[in-house]
Amino acid sequence: MRTITVLSIAGTLFAVCTLSASANQDYPSVSAKCPVEESWLTSPSLPQEVKTSASDGSSTFCDFYQFSTQTFLYLMSQGKSGLRNYQDEANYPVLEFNDDGSPANSCDREITGKVLRTHLLKTAGASSITTGQAGGGATIYAQDGNVVYYSVRFSKALCDLSSSAVELQKKNITNFPAGSMELKLGWKVLSSAEIASNSFVTQEQVVANKKVTLGLAGMHLVTATANHPEFIWSTYEHKTNTPDCTPATPQTGTDWTFASATCTAGLPDTAAKGNTCNFNSPLKNQTSPTGVPTNICRVYPDGTSPDDLKAGENIADITAQNTGLLALLAQPSTPAGMKVLSNYFTVGALWVSDTGKNSGGVGVPNERGSLRLANSVAETDYQHVDLTSTFASNCFGCHNYIGNSQTVSNNITSQALSHIFKDIKIGQGQSIDVNSPDTINSQNAASTICQSGPTSTSQVGVCPSTASYLTWNGQWTNSNASAGSVCGCVSK
């Protein structure tokens, strides 16, 4: 068996929305309007597409949440070896990186690189392996003082997808193929009592030459389908992670992983800026495996404000899925390895209404679901999602989707929708094509645009601004109409 080691290193953050939630409510009786199907647990399978149950032939909110629940249960289901499906290296490789933070080969079925991060440091226009906290390089510590680690897995098919604009044009590919999937997982080191409680999905890991048991704090999964190439962004979290910043009822009966009892009892007052509890103000760029505990509270339960578009429908369907899943897992016939999932819940999901149009924009008019979705343990200081801003810090605020009716519509060469695709391809020793915001008409223009950047500004060119480990390989092309002008980028 191969040993997996951990490295704490600075790089640019993985601006991903994950793991936030509404765990702190008593769910009502199971809703018949948005049920969880028993077959998803007894005969787990990956759904291929979001159902279209609306009277006009479109998908309802419930259709998206059922798709997410079924996917989650499949990934968490166990085979004869005891491994859960998402842990199968043949289907879902783990993203690896080298000691210096550059990508390692994640597609060779050999885990030889590092796989865990504690934080990433954002530097202007630079990027390294894209795992860790989103935003400003936050590092969070549980109340027991142990740091939270992050890892990423992805569907093996991404290893075979071309990153060449020319090759993509030949196959008329502008989006990630249906079935493409990326998983982000947040882990905490478990105590002996936590291990004995059997309340966490676990994996054993070697950290600093010591074998430890990690417990899953949260899981973010994104999946592309034929009808939804923008990816369906859904998140799951452990029920004891964080209290709500503005609680409807007292939250003093839970031993929160990321909030002290005293500070929790004082909410919402203790969540005010300047309070000594320092809620949602994690330390930056820490490298120690132990540190000062971080107090975290959830700003928007269900990723939703009451005045958001279809807020009532969204919350009702999230609640129905959580209720239905708990009822299903409570059945006596449920395998012991799956009963642990009763300690997790769905936070919400996000998608676009019209795949021909872009995501984003003031008010995010084309987005649906949990519009303020944020991750309490992976986007700790990015939870204040402002929909009136030109940048709404939800999933699509950082992972921009280009609508397929746009002139330049290639979401693969944009290197924006997926923040890990470039790491996968560079780790394989390949070059990648990256969209240029400027038209390239000559080799001289390419040299400036792709590598050195405008001389009148401090900006660097397309390749080094895409990732700190990239440099221009001397190639460029305009031959892919959906991608526009692209720069060829390779590892330094």
C-alpha positions, 0 to 999 in steps of 0.5 A, a space after each residue: 500500500 502506498 503512503 500518502 504524505 502531507 505538505 503545507 505550502 503557500 499558493 493561490 487559493 482554490 476559490 470554490 464554494 463548498 460545505 456550507 449548510 443549515 444543520 441547526 434546525 429540526 426537520 419536519 416530517 418527510 415531504 412527499 413533494 421532493 422525496 428521497 428514493 430508497 433505491 438510491 441507497 439499496 441500488 446506488 447508481 450515478 444519475 446521468 441527467 437532471 430530471 425535467 418534471 416541470 409542466 413546461 418540460 424544464 427541471 424543478 428545484 426538486 429535480 436538481 436536489 434529487 440529482 445531488 442526493 442520488 449522486 452523493 449516496 452513490 459516491 459514499 456507497 461502499 464496495 466489497 473492499 470497504 472503500 467508498 466509491 469516491 475513494 476508487 483511484 481508478 475512477 476518481 484520482 486524487 489531485 497530487 502536487 510536488 514539494 514546491 507546489 507545482 502539479 504532479 501526475 494525478 492520472 498514473 494510478 500511483 500516488 507519489 505526490 502530496 495530496 493535502 493542504 492546509 491553506 493557500 496564499 493568494 498572490 496577485 495574478 499567481 496560482 498554484 495547486 488549487 486546493 484549500 480555502 477560497 479567498 485570502 489564504 485562511 487557515 482554520 483550526 478546530 476547537 481541539 487546536 487541529 488544523 483542517 486539511 483539504 484534498 480534491 478528487 476528480 473523474 478519471 475522464 478528465 485525464 483523457 480530455 484534450 487541453 488543446 484549442 485545435 484538438 477541441 475544435 476538431 471535435 466541436 467541444 466547448 464544454 466539459 463532457 457530461 459526467 465530468 466531476 470534481 470533489 473537494 473534501 475538508 478533513 479534521 484530525 479525529 480524537 480517540 473519542 471522535 473515532 469511537 463515536 463512529 460519527 465521521 466518514 474517515 480515512 487514515 493518513 500519514 501527516 508529519 510522519 505520523 499516522 492519523 485518522 481524518 474525519 470528513 468535515 465537508 464535501 463539495 461536489 460538482 457534476 456536469 451533464 449534457 443539459 447542464 455543462 455549467 456543472 451543478 454545484 452542491 455541498 454537504 457538511 457535518 452537522 456539528 461543524 458550525 452554529 448559525 450567526 443569527 440563530 432562530 433558537 439557542 444553539 447551546 446543546 451541541 459541542 461545535 467543532 468550530 465554535 466555542 460554547 461561550 461564543 456560541 451562547 452569545 450569538 448573534 452579539 458575539 458575531 459582531 465585528 470587533 468582538 473578542 470571539 472573532 467569528 469568521 476571522 481566521 488566521 492567514 497562511 498558517 503552516 502549523 498542524 496545531 494552532 489557536 481554535 477558530 470560531 466560525 458561524 454560518 452567515 446564510 443557512 441553506 445559502 439563502 436569504 429570505 428575499 432571494 428568488 424562490 427562496 421558499 421553494 429552495 429551502 423547502 426542497 433542501 429541507 425535504 431532502 435532508 428529512 428524507 435522507 435521515 429517514 432512509 438512513 434510519 431504517 434497520 436494513 441500512 448498512 452500518 457504513 452508510 448510517 454514518 451519513 446521518 451526521 451529514 446534510 445537504 447545504 444547498 446547490 447552485 446552477 444556471 437557468 439558461 445555459 446559453 447565458 453567462 453566470 454572474 452579473 448584478 443580482 445573478 439573474 441567470 442563477 438558481 438555487 442557493 444564490 448565497 451558497 458559501 462554505 463555512 469551513 472552506 470559504 470561512 471569510 467569504 460567506 457574506 455573499 452580496 448579490 448587488 455587487 458586480 462580484 457575488 462570492 458564491 460558486 459562480 463568482 469564482 468559477 465563471 460559466 460562459 454561456 454557449 450562445 456567446 461568441 467566445 464560449 469555450 469553458 475548457 480553455 477559459 481555465 475559469 470554470 474548473 480551477 483544477 483542469 490546468 493542474 491535471 494536464 500540467 501534471 501529465 506533462 502536457 501544455 494547456 491553451 488559455 483564452 486571451 482577453 486580447 486578440 493575437 495577430 502576430 508572434 510579437 503580439 503573442 510574446 507580450 500578451 502571453 508572457 510579459 504582459 503590457 509594458 505600461 502596467 504591472 500585469 504579467 501575461 496570460 500564462 504566468 497570470 493563470 498559474 505561477 508555475 506556467 510560462 509561455 511555450 511560444 505557441 498561440 492560435 486563433 483557429 478555435 472560434 469558440 476560444 478566440 485567441 489562446 496562448 499555449 502555456 507549459 510548466 516552467 
